Amino acid sequence: MGFFEKLRAGLAKARKTFFEGLSQLLKGKKISDEVIEELEERLIAADVGYQTTQYIIDKLREKDTDDAFMALKEILVEVLSGESNLNFEDQKPFVITIVGVNGTGKTTTAAKLAAYFQSLGKTVVLGAADTFRAAAIEQLVEWANRIGCTVISHNEGADSAAVAFDTVSHAKAKQKDVVIIDTAGRLHTKKNLMEELSKVHRVVGKIVEGAPHEVLLVIDATTGQNGLIQAKIFKEMVNVTGVVLTKLDGTAKGGIALAIKKEFGLPIKFIGIGESVDDLKPFDAKQFVDALLD
């Protein structure tokens, strides 16, 4: 099964619950008040969010079209489009930090990203800097063994910045291509978390100029509007450069992707739609909309 088929299967809940029937409702139709009202209800129910829904509706009203369905698809692709590619630098290693609330799939995402880069022929080093949880360290080490990737780890309770320092130093000395650092996500201690993340970023920036080159926020799609709150908090705390949206196959509210991109201007860079190591792929706006609506 190709990734589009997996994506379409993964978005089946969202498509069936909120988006199924939009083709019949809108295809070959002019934009009317009745069409707008039905669409508005569906978008809000799918966690697209009020602000983003109003933007979509306003853009749709501006269209002079005999096919409201195609017009809607164009608008959704436009909302989701943007700089979704990673900001790769010529300088090695390319450093990525993974941030997010515990339980979003953050550690698993770090490992799957490592596997993705390895599939492109790049050498990768993982850093287990979520030292607050022994389980996170063990999980990353286990994943690293599974995918044949180097991992740098300390004991539980160690200084996360020290782990980051050792990880990036190792990668630089060994001329590795990519560093992926898994960090803690304890939002109930927001101030401490912010200081910890800032320290990690300062340390890696001293070793490699411009690092971290990407700060990817992992959001669990099943959390719905809570995902928006997390995006807001982390964007305020650190310079988030993009979002990894996980567990899309477990939610009926795939519209969260639209809300994150529109309300916070954060590009979605990767999406996860399963448990397998190869079920995390770069985000493609048109592919996503096709899988959601067709």
C-alpha positions as a Markdown table, in Angstrom:
| # | Residue | x | y | z |
|---|---|---|---|---|
| 1 | Met | 0.0 | 0.0 | 0.0 |
| 2 | Gly | 1.4 | 3.4 | -1.0 |
| 3 | Phe | 1.5 | 6.3 | 1.4 |
| 4 | Phe | -1.5 | 8.1 | -0.2 |
| 5 | Glu | -3.6 | 5.0 | 0.3 |
| 6 | Lys | -2.4 | 4.8 | 3.9 |
| 7 | Leu | -3.2 | 8.5 | 4.4 |
| 8 | Arg | -6.6 | 8.1 | 2.9 |
| 9 | Ala | -7.3 | 5.1 | 5.2 |
| 10 | Gly | -5.9 | 7.0 | 8.1 |
| 11 | Leu | -8.2 | 9.9 | 7.5 |
| 12 | Ala | -11.3 | 7.6 | 7.0 |
| 13 | Lys | -12.8 | 8.7 | 10.4 |
| 14 | Ala | -12.5 | 12.4 | 9.6 |
| 15 | Arg | -13.8 | 11.9 | 6.1 |
| 16 | Lys | -16.8 | 9.7 | 7.1 |
| 17 | Thr | -17.8 | 11.8 | 10.1 |
| 18 | Phe | -17.5 | 15.3 | 8.8 |
| 19 | Phe | -16.4 | 15.5 | 5.1 |
| 20 | Glu | -18.3 | 12.6 | 3.5 |
| 21 | Gly | -21.1 | 14.0 | 1.3 |
| 22 | Leu | -19.4 | 17.3 | 0.6 |
| 23 | Ser | -18.8 | 16.2 | -2.9 |
| 24 | Gln | -22.6 | 15.7 | -3.4 |
| 25 | Leu | -23.4 | 18.9 | -1.4 |
| 26 | Leu | -21.0 | 21.1 | -3.4 |
| 27 | Lys | -20.0 | 19.6 | -6.7 |
| 28 | Gly | -21.4 | 21.4 | -9.7 |
| 29 | Lys | -23.2 | 23.8 | -7.4 |
| 30 | Lys | -23.0 | 27.6 | -7.0 |
| 31 | Ile | -22.2 | 29.0 | -3.6 |
| 32 | Ser | -25.5 | 29.6 | -1.8 |
| 33 | Asp | -26.4 | 30.5 | 1.8 |
| 34 | Glu | -27.7 | 26.9 | 2.3 |
| 35 | Val | -24.4 | 25.5 | 1.1 |
| 36 | Ile | -22.4 | 27.9 | 3.3 |
| 37 | Glu | -24.5 | 27.1 | 6.4 |
| 38 | Glu | -24.0 | 23.3 | 6.0 |
| 39 | Leu | -20.3 | 23.6 | 5.3 |
| 40 | Glu | -19.7 | 26.0 | 8.2 |
| 41 | Glu | -21.3 | 23.5 | 10.7 |
| 42 | Arg | -19.1 | 20.6 | 9.3 |
| 43 | Leu | -15.9 | 22.6 | 9.5 |
| 44 | Ile | -16.4 | 23.7 | 13.1 |
| 45 | Ala | -17.4 | 20.2 | 14.2 |
| 46 | Ala | -14.2 | 18.9 | 12.5 |
| 47 | Asp | -12.0 | 21.1 | 14.8 |
| 48 | Val | -11.1 | 23.5 | 12.0 |
| 49 | Gly | -11.8 | 26.2 | 14.5 |
| 50 | Tyr | -14.0 | 29.3 | 14.3 |
| 51 | Gln | -11.4 | 31.7 | 13.0 |
| 52 | Thr | -10.2 | 29.4 | 10.2 |
| 53 | Thr | -13.7 | 28.4 | 9.3 |
| 54 | Gln | -14.7 | 32.0 | 8.8 |
| 55 | Tyr | -11.6 | 32.6 | 6.6 |
| 56 | Ile | -12.6 | 29.6 | 4.4 |
| 57 | Ile | -16.2 | 30.7 | 4.2 |
| 58 | Asp | -15.2 | 34.3 | 3.3 |
| 59 | Lys | -12.8 | 33.1 | 0.6 |
| 60 | Leu | -15.5 | 30.8 | -0.7 |
| 61 | Arg | -18.0 | 33.6 | -0.9 |
| 62 | Glu | -15.5 | 35.6 | -3.0 |
| 63 | Lys | -15.4 | 32.8 | -5.6 |
| 64 | Asp | -17.4 | 33.1 | -8.8 |
| 65 | Thr | -17.8 | 29.4 | -9.6 |
| 66 | Asp | -20.2 | 26.8 | -10.7 |
| 67 | Asp | -18.4 | 24.1 | -8.7 |
| 68 | Ala | -18.2 | 25.0 | -5.0 |
| 69 | Phe | -16.5 | 21.6 | -4.3 |
| 70 | Met | -13.4 | 22.4 | -6.4 |
| 71 | Ala | -13.3 | 25.9 | -5.0 |
| 72 | Leu | -13.3 | 24.5 | -1.5 |
| 73 | Lys | -10.4 | 22.2 | -2.3 |
| 74 | Glu | -8.4 | 25.0 | -3.7 |
| 75 | Ile | -9.0 | 27.1 | -0.6 |
| 76 | Leu | -8.0 | 24.3 | 1.8 |
| 77 | Val | -4.8 | 23.6 | -0.2 |
| 78 | Glu | -4.0 | 27.3 | -0.1 |
| 79 | Val | -4.5 | 27.4 | 3.7 |
| 80 | Leu | -2.3 | 24.3 | 4.3 |
| 81 | Ser | 0.4 | 25.3 | 1.8 |
| 82 | Gly | 3.6 | 27.0 | 2.8 |
| 83 | Glu | 7.2 | 26.3 | 3.6 |
| 84 | Ser | 6.8 | 22.6 | 4.6 |
| 85 | Asn | 10.3 | 21.5 | 3.6 |
| 86 | Leu | 13.0 | 21.4 | 6.3 |
| 87 | Asn | 15.4 | 24.3 | 6.4 |
| 88 | Phe | 18.4 | 22.2 | 5.6 |
| 89 | Glu | 21.8 | 24.0 | 6.0 |
| 90 | Asp | 25.0 | 23.1 | 4.1 |
| 91 | Gln | 26.8 | 22.9 | 7.5 |
| 92 | Lys | 26.9 | 19.5 | 9.2 |
| 93 | Pro | 25.4 | 18.4 | 11.4 |
| 94 | Phe | 21.8 | 19.6 | 10.8 |
| 95 | Val | 20.3 | 19.9 | 14.2 |
| 96 | Ile | 16.6 | 19.3 | 15.0 |
| 97 | Thr | 15.0 | 19.5 | 18.4 |
| 98 | Ile | 11.7 | 17.7 | 19.1 |
| 99 | Val | 9.4 | 19.5 | 21.5 |
| 100 | Gly | 5.9 | 18.8 | 22.7 |
| 101 | Val | 3.7 | 17.6 | 25.6 |
| 102 | Asn | 4.4 | 14.1 | 26.9 |
| 103 | Gly | 2.1 | 11.6 | 25.4 |
| 104 | Thr | 1.9 | 13.1 | 21.9 |
| 105 | Gly | 4.3 | 10.5 | 20.4 |
| 106 | Lys | 7.3 | 12.8 | 20.7 |
| 107 | Thr | 9.9 | 10.1 | 21.3 |
| 108 | Thr | 8.5 | 7.8 | 18.7 |
| 109 | Thr | 8.5 | 10.7 | 16.2 |
| 110 | Ala | 12.2 | 11.4 | 16.9 |
| 111 | Ala | 13.0 | 7.8 | 16.0 |
| 112 | Lys | 10.8 | 7.7 | 13.0 |
| 113 | Leu | 12.4 | 10.9 | 11.7 |
| 114 | Ala | 15.8 | 9.3 | 12.2 |
| 115 | Ala | 14.6 | 6.3 | 10.1 |
| 116 | Tyr | 13.3 | 8.7 | 7.4 |
| 117 | Phe | 16.6 | 10.5 | 7.1 |
| 118 | Gln | 18.4 | 7.2 | 7.1 |
| 119 | Ser | 16.2 | 6.1 | 4.1 |
| 120 | Leu | 17.6 | 9.2 | 2.3 |
| 121 | Gly | 21.1 | 8.0 | 2.9 |
| 122 | Lys | 21.9 | 10.4 | 5.7 |
| 123 | Thr | 23.8 | 9.5 | 8.9 |
| 124 | Val | 21.8 | 10.3 | 12.1 |
| 125 | Val | 22.5 | 10.7 | 15.8 |
| 126 | Leu | 19.6 | 10.6 | 18.3 |
| 127 | Gly | 19.9 | 12.5 | 21.6 |
| 128 | Ala | 17.8 | 11.2 | 24.6 |
| 129 | Ala | 17.4 | 14.6 | 26.3 |
| 130 | Asp | 14.0 | 13.9 | 27.9 |
| 131 | Thr | 15.9 | 12.9 | 31.1 |
| 132 | Phe | 12.8 | 13.5 | 33.3 |
| 133 | Arg | 11.4 | 10.1 | 32.3 |
| 134 | Ala | 13.4 | 6.9 | 32.4 |
| 135 | Ala | 10.8 | 5.4 | 30.0 |
| 136 | Ala | 11.6 | 8.0 | 27.3 |
| 137 | Ile | 15.3 | 7.2 | 27.4 |
| 138 | Glu | 14.7 | 3.5 | 27.3 |
| 139 | Gln | 12.1 | 3.9 | 24.5 |
| 140 | Leu | 14.5 | 6.0 | 22.3 |
| 141 | Val | 17.4 | 3.5 | 22.9 |
| 142 | Glu | 15.1 | 0.6 | 21.9 |
| 143 | Trp | 14.0 | 2.4 | 18.8 |
| 144 | Ala | 17.7 | 3.3 | 17.9 |
| 145 | Asn | 18.6 | -0.4 | 18.2 |
| 146 | Arg | 15.7 | -1.3 | 16.0 |
| 147 | Ile | 16.6 | 1.1 | 13.2 |
| 148 | Gly | 20.4 | 0.8 | 13.6 |
| 149 | Cys | 20.9 | 4.4 | 14.7 |
| 150 | Thr | 23.4 | 5.9 | 17.1 |
| 151 | Val | 21.9 | 7.3 | 20.3 |
| 152 | Ile | 23.5 | 9.3 | 23.0 |
| 153 | Ser | 21.9 | 9.0 | 26.5 |
| 154 | His | 22.6 | 9.7 | 30.2 |
| 155 | Asn | 20.9 | 8.5 | 33.3 |
| 156 | Glu | 17.4 | 9.6 | 34.3 |
| 157 | Gly | 17.5 | 13.0 | 36.0 |
| 158 | Ala | 20.7 | 14.1 | 34.2 |
| 159 | Asp | 21.0 | 17.6 | 32.8 |
| 160 | Ser | 19.2 | 17.6 | 29.4 |
| 161 | Ala | 21.5 | 20.3 | 28.0 |
| 162 | Ala | 24.5 | 18.0 | 28.8 |
| 163 | Val | 22.9 | 15.2 | 26.8 |
| 164 | Ala | 22.3 | 17.7 | 23.9 |
| 165 | Phe | 25.9 | 18.9 | 24.2 |
| 166 | Asp | 27.3 | 15.3 | 24.0 |
| 167 | Thr | 25.0 | 14.4 | 21.1 |
| 168 | Val | 25.9 | 17.3 | 18.9 |
| 169 | Ser | 29.6 | 17.1 | 19.8 |
| 170 | His | 29.6 | 13.4 | 18.9 |
| 171 | Ala | 27.8 | 14.1 | 15.6 |
| 172 | Lys | 30.3 | 16.9 | 14.7 |
| 173 | Ala | 33.3 | 14.8 | 15.6 |
| 174 | Lys | 32.0 | 11.9 | 13.5 |
| 175 | Gln | 30.8 | 14.2 | 10.7 |
| 176 | Lys | 27.3 | 12.9 | 10.9 |
| 177 | Asp | 24.6 | 14.6 | 8.8 |
| 178 | Val | 21.7 | 15.0 | 11.2 |
| 179 | Val | 21.1 | 15.3 | 14.9 |
| 180 | Ile | 17.6 | 14.7 | 16.4 |
| 181 | Ile | 17.2 | 15.7 | 20.1 |
| 182 | Asp | 14.2 | 14.5 | 22.0 |
| 183 | Thr | 13.3 | 16.9 | 24.8 |
| 184 | Ala | 11.0 | 16.9 | 27.8 |
| 185 | Gly | 7.4 | 18.1 | 27.7 |
| 186 | Arg | 6.2 | 18.9 | 31.2 |
| 187 | Leu | 3.8 | 21.8 | 30.7 |
| 188 | His | 2.6 | 21.8 | 34.3 |
| 189 | Thr | 6.1 | 23.2 | 35.1 |
| 190 | Lys | 6.0 | 25.7 | 32.2 |
| 191 | Lys | 8.7 | 28.0 | 33.5 |
| 192 | Asn | 11.2 | 25.2 | 34.2 |
| 193 | Leu | 10.5 | 23.7 | 30.8 |
| 194 | Met | 11.1 | 26.9 | 29.0 |
| 195 | Glu | 14.4 | 27.4 | 30.8 |
| 196 | Glu | 15.4 | 23.8 | 30.1 |
| 197 | Leu | 14.6 | 24.2 | 26.3 |
| 198 | Ser | 16.3 | 27.5 | 26.1 |
| 199 | Lys | 19.4 | 26.0 | 27.7 |
| 200 | Val | 19.4 | 23.1 | 25.3 |
| 201 | His | 19.2 | 25.5 | 22.4 |
| 202 | Arg | 21.9 | 27.8 | 23.7 |
| 203 | Val | 24.3 | 24.8 | 24.2 |
| 204 | Val | 23.8 | 23.3 | 20.7 |
| 205 | Gly | 24.1 | 26.8 | 19.1 |
| 206 | Lys | 27.6 | 27.2 | 20.6 |
| 207 | Ile | 28.7 | 23.9 | 19.0 |
| 208 | Val | 27.1 | 24.3 | 15.6 |
| 209 | Glu | 26.4 | 27.8 | 14.2 |
| 210 | Gly | 22.6 | 28.4 | 13.7 |
| 211 | Ala | 21.6 | 25.3 | 15.7 |
| 212 | Pro | 19.0 | 24.2 | 16.2 |
| 213 | His | 18.1 | 24.6 | 12.6 |
| 214 | Glu | 14.6 | 23.2 | 13.1 |
| 215 | Val | 12.4 | 23.1 | 16.2 |
| 216 | Leu | 9.6 | 20.7 | 15.5 |
| 217 | Leu | 6.5 | 20.6 | 17.7 |
| 218 | Val | 4.8 | 17.2 | 17.9 |
| 219 | Ile | 1.0 | 17.4 | 18.3 |
| 220 | Asp | -1.3 | 14.5 | 18.8 |
| 221 | Ala | -4.2 | 15.0 | 16.3 |
| 222 | Thr | -6.6 | 13.2 | 18.7 |
| 223 | Thr | -6.4 | 16.0 | 21.2 |
| 224 | Gly | -8.3 | 18.4 | 19.0 |
| 225 | Gln | -8.5 | 21.9 | 20.4 |
| 226 | Asn | -6.0 | 21.0 | 23.1 |
| 227 | Gly | -3.5 | 20.8 | 20.3 |
| 228 | Leu | -4.1 | 24.4 | 19.5 |
| 229 | Ile | -3.4 | 25.4 | 23.1 |
| 230 | Gln | -0.2 | 23.4 | 23.0 |
| 231 | Ala | 0.8 | 25.1 | 19.8 |
| 232 | Lys | 0.2 | 28.5 | 21.3 |
| 233 | Ile | 2.2 | 27.8 | 24.5 |
| 234 | Phe | 5.2 | 26.3 | 22.7 |
| 235 | Lys | 5.3 | 29.0 | 20.1 |
| 236 | Glu | 5.5 | 31.5 | 22.9 |
| 237 | Met | 8.2 | 29.5 | 24.7 |
| 238 | Val | 10.6 | 28.6 | 21.9 |
| 239 | Asn | 11.1 | 29.4 | 18.2 |
| 240 | Val | 9.0 | 26.6 | 16.8 |
| 241 | Thr | 9.7 | 26.2 | 13.1 |
| 242 | Gly | 7.1 | 23.6 | 12.2 |
| 243 | Val | 4.7 | 20.9 | 13.3 |
| 244 | Val | 4.6 | 17.1 | 13.2 |
| 245 | Leu | 1.0 | 16.0 | 13.4 |
| 246 | Thr | 0.7 | 12.4 | 14.8 |
| 247 | Lys | -2.1 | 9.9 | 15.2 |
| 248 | Leu | -4.2 | 11.2 | 12.4 |
| 249 | Asp | -5.5 | 7.7 | 12.0 |
| 250 | Gly | -7.0 | 7.8 | 15.5 |
| 251 | Thr | -9.2 | 10.9 | 15.1 |
| 252 | Ala | -12.4 | 12.0 | 13.3 |
| 253 | Lys | -11.2 | 15.6 | 13.6 |
| 254 | Gly | -8.6 | 16.0 | 10.9 |
| 255 | Gly | -9.5 | 19.6 | 10.5 |
| 256 | Ile | -7.0 | 20.5 | 13.3 |
| 257 | Ala | -4.3 | 20.6 | 10.6 |
| 258 | Leu | -6.1 | 23.6 | 9.1 |
| 259 | Ala | -6.5 | 25.4 | 12.4 |
| 260 | Ile | -2.8 | 25.0 | 13.4 |
| 261 | Lys | -1.5 | 26.3 | 10.0 |
| 262 | Lys | -3.9 | 29.2 | 9.7 |
| 263 | Glu | -4.1 | 30.5 | 13.3 |
| 264 | Phe | -0.5 | 30.1 | 14.2 |
| 265 | Gly | 1.3 | 30.3 | 10.9 |
| 266 | Leu | 3.1 | 27.1 | 11.7 |
| 267 | Pro | 3.8 | 24.9 | 8.7 |
| 268 | Ile | 3.0 | 21.2 | 9.0 |
| 269 | Lys | 6.2 | 19.5 | 8.0 |
| 270 | Phe | 5.5 | 15.8 | 8.7 |
| 271 | Ile | 2.4 | 13.7 | 9.4 |
| 272 | Gly | 2.0 | 10.4 | 11.1 |
| 273 | Ile | -0.7 | 7.9 | 10.3 |
| 274 | Gly | 0.2 | 4.6 | 11.9 |
| 275 | Glu | 2.6 | 2.7 | 14.2 |
| 276 | Ser | 5.1 | 1.5 | 11.6 |
| 277 | Val | 8.5 | 3.1 | 11.3 |
| 278 | Asp | 7.7 | 4.3 | 7.8 |
| 279 | Asp | 4.3 | 5.8 | 8.6 |
| 280 | Leu | 5.8 | 9.3 | 9.2 |
| 281 | Lys | 6.1 | 11.2 | 5.9 |
| 282 | Pro | 6.7 | 14.8 | 4.8 |
| 283 | Phe | 3.5 | 16.8 | 4.6 |
| 284 | Asp | 1.9 | 17.5 | 1.2 |
| 285 | Ala | -1.1 | 19.9 | 1.3 |
| 286 | Lys | -2.7 | 18.7 | -2.0 |
| 287 | Gln | -2.3 | 15.1 | -1.1 |
| 288 | Phe | -3.8 | 15.7 | 2.4 |
| 289 | Val | -6.8 | 17.6 | 1.0 |
| 290 | Asp | -7.4 | 14.9 | -1.7 |
| 291 | Ala | -7.3 | 12.2 | 1.0 |
| 292 | Leu | -9.6 | 14.1 | 3.3 |
| 293 | Leu | -12.3 | 15.0 | 0.7 |
| 294 | Asp | -12.2 | 12.5 | -2.2 |
